[in-house]
Amino acid sequence: MRVAMYYNNRDVRLEEMPKPEAGPGELLVKVVSSGICGSDVMEWYRIKRAPLVLGHEIAGDIEAVGEGVEEYKVGDRVFVSHHVPCMKCRYCMSGHHSTCDTLRSTNYFPGGFSEHIRVPAINLKHGVFVLPEELTYEDGVFIEPMACVVRGFKLMRFFPGKTVLVLGSGIAGLMNIKLAKAMDAGRVIATDVSQYRLDAAKRFGADAVIEASEAVPALVAEANDGRKADFVIVSTGAEQAMLQAFDCVDRGGTILMFAPPMPGTEVCIPIGDLWKDEVTITTTYAGSPEDIADTIELLRSGRVKVRDMITHRFGLADAGKGFELVAKAQDSIKVVIEPQR
């Protein structure tokens, strides 16, 4: 079968691999749509394991079921989660599924940028979801990243009517904007260094957009009746945005560190001010099976629409073009690879 083999952001090659087979308790899934995630182009994170087949935002069809599989059948349209928790360790039992050792070690084979994937038994048990008829395969590629956003909103204990500031309007920021609007935020403000992304933020629901600069805190207050933001979501790994979050959050507010920072990143926290103003700082990583189920319902019901964020579609042979677009972070939002063409 064909795969897009990742060597670096400028070197993604169309190669051949043996087609995997479904063993006992496993599935073989034909990948129809596969999204490129911002984390796929983090060379500091990926290149140390290269060459490898990336891709973890997939939707497709079950092509074969292994011995003993009864819950699914050939032809089912499915989303498959690449990382799944064990659901029984101390972290899972306390609600911190994304810190589970099993979640951080599981995956399907060889990766979503291939014509087929083999789904291990544990992924089948906790990470396979049949797509409702209302959802397309392209909707399906948003399930994993949107589940991360859904989890973030739970962890920061979001409630309606409050002001949300999204620092960074890449695909992660835009999904946070969409969910904030769907959950009845009082006002949504977005920042970015790119006018292209600011235009997208406005188009997808931001009530005000601000070019990222040192003046962001003052401009946030100007756009919010003189007040700071109740919820600040840092959707970029830029150190400047992390520092701005401390100056933009209101008393009693919450900062959600959503985007992964570069290894070794350290920022100086004005702990006295945060202590005095009862500010909460929280983080989020990945989504649990419950978050995925909640996300599927959000998409199925139409409360959150995602397909309008797709700007580019490529066949497997042109996956490298998609990686270059996402890595440049200029004139694309969501890039989708279609391995069957």
N, C-alpha and C positions, 0 to 999 in steps of 0.2 A: 504494500500500500504506500501511498505518497504521504510524506510529512514535510513540514517546514522546520528545518533544523536550525536552531539559534546558535550562532557563534559570538556575535555581538550585535549592537543596534544597526550596524551598517552591513552586516553579513548574515543574512538568513537564507539558507539554501534549500531548494526542493530536492529531497532525497527519498530513497526507497527503504522501507523496513518491512519485515515479515508481518503480515496481518495477524494480530493477536487472536486467541481463541478464548471462549468463555469456559472456565473450569467450573467445578462444582460450586454452587452458590454464587456464581458470578454472572455478569451480563456482557454482551458485546453490543456496543452502541455505534451506529453510523452517525458521525457528526455532520450536522447540516449548517449550523451557524456557530461561530466562535468569536467572541469579542477580545480585542487587545486591551488589556488593563494597563494603567499607568505604571503599575509595579513590574510589568513585563519588560519595560525599557529602563529599569533601574539597573544600570550595568554593575554598580558596586554590589548589588544583591545577586544578580543573575550570572555574571560572567565567570565567577569562580567555579560554577558547576557546568559551564559550557564545554562541549556542545550538548544541547538537550532540546527536547520538544516542549515548548511552553504552551500556555493556553488553559485557562481554568474557568471561563465563562461560556459554557456550551449548552446547546440544545440539539436534540437529534432523535433518531428512531432506534428502538431496540431491534437489533438484527438477529440476535441469538440469545437464548437463555441457557444457563448451565444446569446441570443435574441438581434437582432439589429446589429450584426456584419456582414458586407458585404464585407470588404476588404480582408478577408482571408477565407480559406476553409479547411475542414478536409483533412488531408494528406499533407498539405504544410510543407515543411522542413524549419525550422526557427531558427534564432538566436533571443534571447530575452534579452534585457538589463534590469538589475535589478533596476538600479537607472535612473530616467528620470526627466528632467527639465520641468518646467511649460511652458516655451517658451514665457512668457509675463511679468514677473516681471522685475524690474530695472536691476537685474544682468543678466538675459537672454538677455534683449534688448541691453546691453552693451557688449555682447559677452562672459560674464563670467558664462556660463551655469552651470559649476560644483560648483559654489558657491550658486546656487539657493536652497532655503529652501525646495522646493518640491523634488529636486533631492536627497537631503540628508535625506529625510523621506520616499521615495517610495521604494518598493521592491515587488517581486513576492512571492507566498506562496507555500510550507513552506521554500524552498531553493533548490538549484540545486543538492544536494546530496540526491535525492529522485526519485522515479519512475515517478512522475507527479508533475507539478506545475500549480497553478492557476495564470493567468496573469490578473491583475486588468485593468480596462478600461483605466486609464491614461498611463500605461505601453504599452498597445496595441496601443494607439494613437501615442506615441513618441518613443517606444522602441522595436517594432517587425519588423524584416527584413527577408524577404524570402531569403534563401540561393540560390545563383546562382548554376546552374547545375555543374559548374566547381569545387565547393567546397564540401568537405566531412563534416560530422559531426565533425570530429576531427579538421579540419580547423576552424570550427565554434567556438570551445572553445577558440581560440586565438583572436577572434574579439574584445572582451571587453578589454583584456590587451593591445593588439596592438593599439587600439583606444586611450588609455592613452598615449602611446608612440607617436603616430601621433600628438596628441594635444601638447605634450611637444615640438616637433620640430616646430610646428607653433608658440608657445609662445616664443621660443628662437630665432625665425626668422632665422632659418637655411637656408643657401644657399650653393650650391655645391662648391667643390674645397678646402674647408677648412678642417683643422685637428680637429677630434673629439676624445676626451679622455673620456672613459667610466670607471668610478671608481666603481668596483663591477660587477662581471660577472655571477651573478645568472640569473634566467630566465628574469628578467626585463632588466638587462644589456645586455643580449644576444639579446633581441628584439631590443634594441636601436642600437646595433651593426648592426643587419640586416637592419634596416631602414636606418641607415647612409650610408651603402654600396649601398642600392637601390637608395638613393638620391644623389649618386655620391660625397660622401665626398672624399677629397683629400687623407686623411690618417686617419685610425682608430686605436687607441691605447686603450688597455684594461688592467685593473688591477684586481687582486683578491688575497686572501690568500690561495686559493685552487688550486693545480695543475690540478685537474680534471676540474675545471671551466676554468682555463686558456687554457687548451687544447681545450675545447669546444669553447671558444672565438676565438681561432685561426681557428678552423674548420668552424666556422660560419662567418668568414670574417675579423677578426681583422688583421691588417697588422703587429702589434707588440703587444706582451703581456708582462706584468711586474708583478712580484710578489710584492704584496702590502707591503711596508715597509717605513721607514722614508726617503729612498733615491728616492722615486717615482718622485719628481719634477726633479731631475737631470737626471733620466733615461728617463723621457718623453722628455726632451730636446735632449738627446742623440739619441732618436728614431725619432726625428722630425727636423733634420738638425739644431740643436742648438736653436730651438724656442720652446716656450710654445704652448699650444693648444688654438685654436680659440674658440672651444665649449667644455665645461667640463660638463659631465652629471653624477651627483652623484646618482648611482643606488643601494646604500646601506645606511642603517641607521646608520652606524658606524661613530662616531664622528671624528675619525682620517681621514676618507675619506673627510668629510666636510672641515676640516682644510686644507687637501692637495689640495682641489679644488682651494683655494685662491692662493696657491703657483704655481699652474700648468696652470692657465689661462693667456693668452697673453694679451697685451694691446689692448683695444677695443673688447675684447672677452666677452663671456657670460657663466655664470654658471647656469645650470638647476638643481635645487634640486628636484629630481624625487622620491626618496624613502621616505616613511614616517619615521620620527625619533621617538624615544621613547618620551612619554610625559615628558615635563620639560627639554628636551635637550636644552642646551644653548652653543653656541660657540662664541669665541671672534673673531670678524671680524676686519681685518686690514683696517678699513674704509679709512684711509688716502691714502694707496696704491691703493685701488680700485677706490677712487675718482680721484686720479692723472692719473690712467691708463684707465679711462672711461670703467670700467668693469660693466656689467649688471648682476644682480642676479635675477632669476625668479623661480617660482615654478609651479607645475602642479598637479591637482587632478582630476581623472576621465576623461571621454571623453563625448563629446556632441553627439547628433544624427548626426550632420554633420561629426564629426570625425569618427563615426561608419560607415557611408556610404562611406567615403573616404577609410577606412580600408578594407571594403569588396571589393572595386574595386582594391586595391593594391593586395589583396590575389587572387581575381578572375583572374587578368591579369597575375599573376605569377611573378610580380616584387619582391614580398616578399614571400618566401616559409617558412612554419612554422612546417609542420608535422615532419620534421627531428629532431625537438627539443624534441619530446616525447620519454621518456626513459622507462616509466612504465605505464601499464594499469591494473586496478583492477576492479573486480565486486563490487557491493555495499556492500556485506558482508565483503569485505577486505579493505574497505575504510580506516580503522584505520592504516593499513600498509602503505598506501599512505601518510597519515598525518605524520607518524613517519619519513618517508623518507624525506619529504619536511622540516620538523622541524629540522632534522639533518643537512640538507644543505651540504651534502658531495658527494654522488654518484647518484644523480638524477638531471634532468633538469626540464622537464615537466611531471607531473604525472596526468593521466586522469582516472576518474572514469566512468564506464559504468553501469548505474543503471538498465539496462534491463537484466543483467546477474548476 
